[in-house]
Every structure is written in structure tokens, then in C-alpha cells.
Amino acid sequence: MSDVMDQRVGLLEAGEGEALDVFGATMVVKAEPGPHGLFLGEHLTPPGFFVPPHVHAEDTEVFHVLDGELTVFDGVAERRHGPGTTVTLPAGSRHGFRNDTAGLVRFLVMASPGVQCLEMFRHFDRAGRAAPGGLTPPEIVAICGQYGVRMG
């Protein structure tokens, strides 16, 4: 019985997890979708970082702000959200976010089912490392499209 339980339990200590560079912001993978169908990442966004409006075909995203203030466009309005705030963005909803502050914003990104989100972040990390001058907007849009994300 304990062997079955051990296979289901995962543990990452503070500071652990796969670190991905997503356009200059660090995404630390805390849980992979695997058997439970949930991606969890800790997103560390520097001042000025932004993700323009986009739509996920399959993934519902949930942002939970830990530190700082995150400006979120929810398809209708822009609002600034502080620590303890949770924003749910259903699959198919147009949304984006940015850090308008002078400090680092740290928030959790949860996505369900999450497989496409995680693989897209990994692709951005690999492609960004292979392109010393950075990715062009058409390259970013093409990568997004491979994972069910439409920009605009």
C-alpha cells in the first residue's frame, strides 16, 4: 500500500523546480500535468514584462498573486491585483497581463489540463536560448499556434 502512495506524492522544496526563461521572466515548474491534469508554475515577472492579449483553446488558467501587483486584462477591463488575489481565465477567454510596477511580481500560474501550456513554455525557453537576438513576433505567434494559443 505505501508503494502506491509514494508514486502519487510529489515534493518540491522552496527554490526547487525546472526553471524556464520565458522572454526574460522566470517560470519555475512546480507540478507537471501528468496524471492529475494540472500545471503549476511560479512566474517571476520583472518590471515592464507583459504578455499581450491571447486565447487558449484548451487550457483554463488561474493566476494567484503572491508578491507585487499584477495588471490583468480579462477580456473586458484591466485591473491591478495584489497579493492573495486569484484570477480565473477560462479556456477560450481573451486575456493578457503585465507588470506595471518598479518591482518583481511573483504569482502562481495554474493551467488545466495544462499540457499545452507547459510544453509551450518549454518551447519558448529552448527557442529563446537558440536565438541570441531573441525571437521575432512572427516566430512567437507560430510557437503559440502549435499549442492552441491564438494571439490578439
N, C-alpha and C positions, 0 to 999 in steps of 0.2 A: 504494500500500500504506500509506503513512504517513497518508493521509486517513482510511482505515478505522480505523486505530489511534487517531487523535486523537478520533474520535467515541465511542470506548469508554472513554477515560480521563477521569476527573474529578479535580479537585483543589480542596480547600478548605484554606486555611491556618488555623493556630490562631486562634481568635476569629471565624472566618467561619461563615456558615450562616444560614438563616432562623430567627429567634428567635421562639418562640411562648410566650405566657403561658398556662400550664395551671394555673389555680386558684392563682396566686401562685408557682408553680415555673416556671423557665425550661426549655424544651425547645428545643435548638438542632439543627435538622435538618442532618445531616451527609451522608446519602445517601438519595435517594428510591427507592422500589421499582422504578420503570421497568423496564428490560429485564432487570435481574439479580434481581428478586424479593426484595429485602431493604431494609427501612427501617432506618436507623441514626440515632439521636438521642443527644445528650449531655444528660442530665437533671440539672439543678441543683436540689436539693430543700432548702429551708430547714428549720430545726428545727421539729418539730411537724407537718410535711407528711405526709399519708397518703392512700393510695388503698385504699378498703375492698375486701373480697373480691369478686371478679368472675370471669367466664369469657369468654374469647374463642372464638367459634365456629370461626374460620378461622385466626387468627394464632398461631403459636408465638412466644413472647417469650424473649429471653435478656437477662439483666442482667449487666453486668460492672462491678464496683465499682472506681472509680479513686481516690477520696478519701473518707474518713469511714467510717462504719459504717451499713449499711442493714439494717433489720429486714424480713425477708421471710416472709410466711405462704405456705407451699407447698401448702396444702390439707390438711396433716396437722399440722404444727407451725410455730411461729415460731422463726426463728433470726436472729441478728445476723451480718452478713457484712462483712468488712473489705476493704481494697484487694487487688486481684488475684483476688478470688473471682468465679466465674461461676455463675450460677443459670439453669437452663433450665426453662421453664414451657411444656409442650406445649399446643397448641390443645385446648380442652375441659377443661383443668385449672383448678380454683378456686384463686385466689391473690390476694394483695394485698401492699402494702408501706408502710413508714413510716420517717421519720427520728426516732428517739428521742433523738438526741444534741443537744448545745448548738451544734453547728457545721453547716456546709453539707455535704451528701453529694452527691458528683458520681459519676454512673455512666452507662455506655452502655446504651441500650435498643436491642436489635435485634429486629426482627419480620419473620417470613416467612409468607406473602408480603408482608405489611406495608402494603398499600394502604389497608385499612380503618383500621389504627392511625393512620397519618399523617393521613388525612382527618378522623378523629375528633379528633385533637389540634388540627388547624386549625379545626375547627368550635368546639371549646371556646374557642380564642383569640378567634374572631370573636364568639361569643355572649357571652363574658365582657366584652369591650370594649363591647358594646351594652347590657349590663345593669349600670348603675353600682352597684347594690346587691348584685351577684353573682347567680349562678344558683341557683334553688331545687333541692332534691333531686329533685323530680319532673322538672324540666327536664333535669337531668344524666342521670337514668335514661333519659329519652326520647332524648337525643342518643346515649347509649351504644347503645341498641337499634337505632338507624339504622345502626350499624357492626358489628353482630354481637356486641356485648358485653352480657352479662346480669349485672346487679349482684346480689350476695347469695351 
